Amino acid sequence: MKMLSRLPLFLMMTGLGSLAMLLPAAYALAIEEFHDARSFFYSAVLGVVFTLLVGLALDNRAHNRSALRQLVALAAGFVLLPLLFTVPFHEAVRTTSFVSAYFEMVSSFTTTGATLFDAGRLSGPEHLWRAQVGWMGGLLMWIAASAILAPLALGGFEVTASGEPGQAVAVGASNTGPSDPMHRLARSTEMLFPVYLGLTLALTVMLLVAGDPPLVALSHAMSVMSTSGISPLAEQGTAPSGLAGEMILFIFMFFALSRLTFSADTRQVRGLLNDPEFRLGVIIVVAVPLLLFVRHWAAAFDIGEEQDWTAGLRALWGGLFTALSFLSTTGFVSGDWDTAQDWSGLSTPGIILMGLALVGGGVATTAGGVKLLRVYALYLNGAREIERLVHPNSVGRAGPLGRRVRREGAFIAWVFFMFFALTLAAMTLILGLYNIDFERATTLTIATLSNTGPLIEMGPARRIDLLGYAWDLKLILCAAMVLGRLELLAIIVMISPDVWRE
């Protein structure tokens, strides 16, 4: 570990990413897909050799000296590591351009999950590699949240932190640990990697028992834990595990609503049920499907199907599963999602799914979006302002942390919302320059900035053909996915002069 600590963070990620290629290589060899096996194995060997050579050359230099430098390395990883992942994928597929393969890897690594390829076009090892890259991207965000973003008050931590974004401060009421960035990174990895891996394996076993084939079970387990929404099936709702498999996935999606579901290293909250993020997420997951159910039930009276309670309950379940899936920015769709339309004759507007994806999941999870904690901070501030209209001299009942969230936290959350809205508008205008109509441009923008790729299929009324877009437009969408994963506040901190003075 001491030897690894002397290497740059980006080089460590390169070496681990190269070693990860051995898994699809072994799987391809086992099923006698020899071209895929050679593509992944040779790329793994070249990547490991490159890492060793560069590591030896940089062994006597100091690296990872600050969290800011690690943040820059993290950003470089989301831009450059997909190039490494693209090499075996492009060689294995053979019938696609390098830019399209790069788009696929950026989409996977940022846990967006947007795809250019039909499920039948890719082989089993290629599907496994997509899901595995998404899984690694989710693990990277889990670790980076506590080791890099929390000390810098970024990624949603700025709402409860006692300092400004970009400063090394304590978050909430607890300190983030030793000041040495590499020690903090190593400790976070030792604590979170076994949990992440264990949950993925447990979910895989449950799906296998429910009836899914091994590739489908492992891919869906990786996709749910990373909220990437990647599936080897043409439609996730057609999984052999059926309703039982959806119920299992539904339970594991709650890990994206709050970090307290798997770790308590960044905030001190007494119990999961007292966590405002988790409670707000549960309220949204329950309220939205119920409102949709009432709407469809009222429409069912017009066609005489209001007494078909079996269809009604399945429609309610489809709404619950899909709502949680898009709120967590996973993007899986229940097999019963269309049951509501068959029951009532009404379709469900895609804008509802866009709204859920925009809200997103919890801070320091693999979910994208604007984060539940920021929404909660704005709610507290609004409730307090309304209360003061009635009682101008009243005193807030929350403690110091609550006052921080209502005041400074709400202010920085509002600043983030403004940045997000401006980015959304700018991205929509850029896509408009490519003669993309407003509906599709808005869908693409929300899908990429919130890292919810399946929204591209579910959001618009007309299908979006990503594969037919020009290469430069695909690179613009890649930039939007990276920006959505890192968030604009982190980008602003990275271009601060303080980073380059060190």
Disulfide bonds with the S-S distance in Angstrom:
none
